[in-house]
Amino acid sequence: MQHLTILTTGGTIDKIYFDDKSTYQIGDPQIGEILTSLGVAFAFDVRSLMRKDSLHMDDADRALIREAIEQQSHRHVLVTHGTDTMVETARALEGLTGKVVVLTGALNPALFDRSDAVFNIGCAVGAVQSLPDGVYIAMNGRVWHPGQVRKNREANRFETAG
């Protein structure tokens, strides 16, 4: 992989908290700074499509994500996304051709000390350059096809559906 296109949509990975009552706002995408600080050996660009909590995403938002992926000249696309509806978005993206698309996010904001963001991004970067064309989700150290995964809200992790 020589180039990675990154599309950001918001979600917990980019949340900034303001007070003790957990009031938050979705801030600037963090992934570019993370990859730069790690000194990755590939070119990348970051395009912010929206700054939404995934619970507020709808079919029009998913269509926008799909269109943005289809318009990319590069084969490798990573999408940062909120975890609550990541699976639904991944399913809406299935059927794309000529692209490897990996969705990832974080269960804790990237700016938090013990966030899973860097680990999930690293897993997603490894997945996007080693998998065949298709749509995948990379979370919690695993990679799934969209039809094989679910978010377990009680355990606050992703797991095999079934």
C-alpha positions in Angstrom: 0.0 0.0 0.0 1.5 3.3 -1.1 -1.5 5.5 -0.1 -4.3 5.3 2.4 -7.5 7.5 2.1 -9.0 8.1 5.5 -12.6 9.3 5.7 -13.8 10.5 9.2 -17.4 10.7 10.3 -17.1 11.6 14.0 -18.0 9.2 16.8 -16.3 8.6 20.2 -12.8 8.5 18.6 -13.0 12.3 18.1 -15.0 13.3 21.1 -13.8 16.1 23.4 -15.3 16.3 26.9 -15.9 19.7 28.5 -17.1 19.1 32.1 -17.9 16.7 34.9 -21.4 16.1 33.5 -19.9 14.5 30.3 -21.0 17.2 28.0 -19.1 16.6 24.8 -18.6 17.8 21.3 -17.0 15.9 18.4 -13.8 17.7 17.6 -11.2 17.6 14.8 -10.3 14.2 13.5 -7.4 12.7 15.5 -6.3 10.0 13.2 -3.9 12.2 11.1 -2.0 13.3 14.2 -1.9 9.8 15.5 -0.5 8.4 12.2 2.0 11.3 11.9 3.3 10.8 15.4 3.8 7.1 14.7 5.9 7.9 11.6 4.0 5.6 9.3 5.7 4.6 6.1 2.9 5.4 3.6 1.2 8.5 2.3 -2.3 9.3 3.6 -4.9 11.9 3.4 -7.7 12.7 5.8 -11.1 13.9 4.7 -13.7 14.8 7.3 -17.2 13.9 5.9 -19.1 14.8 9.0 -18.8 15.1 12.8 -21.7 13.0 14.1 -22.3 10.6 16.9 -23.2 7.5 15.0 -26.6 7.3 16.8 -27.5 10.3 14.7 -26.5 8.9 11.4 -29.1 8.0 8.8 -29.4 6.5 5.3 -28.4 9.8 3.7 -25.2 9.9 5.7 -24.4 6.3 4.8 -25.0 7.1 1.1 -22.6 10.1 1.4 -19.9 7.8 2.9 -20.5 5.2 0.0 -20.3 8.0 -2.6 -17.0 9.4 -1.1 -15.5 5.9 -1.2 -16.6 5.3 -4.8 -15.0 8.6 -5.8 -11.6 7.8 -4.3 -8.9 7.0 -6.8 -7.0 4.9 -4.2 -7.9 1.3 -3.5 -7.3 1.4 0.3 -9.9 3.3 2.4 -10.1 3.5 6.2 -13.3 5.0 7.7 -13.4 6.2 11.3 -16.9 5.8 12.7 -18.8 5.8 15.9 -19.2 2.3 17.3 -23.0 2.3 18.0 -24.0 2.0 14.3 -20.7 1.0 12.7 -22.1 -2.4 11.8 -25.1 -0.9 10.0 -22.9 1.5 8.0 -20.5 -1.4 7.0 -23.5 -3.4 5.8 -24.7 -0.4 3.8 -21.2 -0.3 2.1 -21.1 -3.9 1.1 -20.9 -4.5 -2.7 -18.3 -1.8 -3.4 -15.9 -3.1 -6.0 -12.2 -2.4 -6.4 -11.7 -1.2 -2.9 -10.6 -2.5 0.5 -12.6 -0.6 3.1 -12.1 -1.0 6.8 -14.2 0.8 9.4 -12.8 1.4 12.9 -13.4 3.6 15.9 -12.9 3.7 19.6 -14.8 2.9 22.7 -13.0 5.8 24.5 -11.9 9.1 22.9 -8.5 9.2 21.3 -7.5 12.1 23.6 -8.0 9.9 26.7 -4.9 8.3 28.2 -6.1 4.7 28.0 -8.1 4.9 24.8 -8.3 2.0 22.5 -8.1 4.4 19.5 -4.4 3.9 18.6 -4.7 0.1 18.9 -7.8 0.0 16.7 -6.3 2.3 14.1 -3.1 0.1 14.0 -5.2 -3.0 13.5 -7.3 -1.3 10.8 -4.2 -0.1 8.9 -2.8 -3.7 9.0 -6.1 -5.0 7.8 -6.7 -2.6 5.0 -3.4 -3.4 3.3 -3.6 -7.2 3.7 -7.2 -8.1 2.9 -8.8 -8.6 -0.4 -11.4 -6.2 -1.8 -14.4 -5.8 0.4 -15.8 -4.1 3.5 -14.6 -5.0 7.0 -14.7 -3.9 10.6 -11.6 -3.8 12.8 -12.2 -3.4 16.5 -10.8 -5.0 19.7 -7.9 -6.7 17.9 -10.2 -8.6 15.4 -11.4 -8.1 11.9 -14.8 -9.1 10.7 -17.1 -9.1 7.7 -20.1 -6.9 8.6 -22.5 -9.8 8.7 -20.4 -11.6 11.3 -20.1 -9.0 14.0 -22.1 -7.1 16.6 -21.4 -4.6 19.3 -22.0 -6.0 22.8 -23.1 -2.8 24.6 -23.1 -4.5 28.0 -19.5 -5.7 27.7 -18.5 -2.6 25.7 -16.8 -4.6 22.9 -17.3 -6.1 19.5 -17.7 -9.8 19.1 -18.8 -12.4 16.6 -22.5 -12.3 16.0 -24.5 -15.4 16.5 
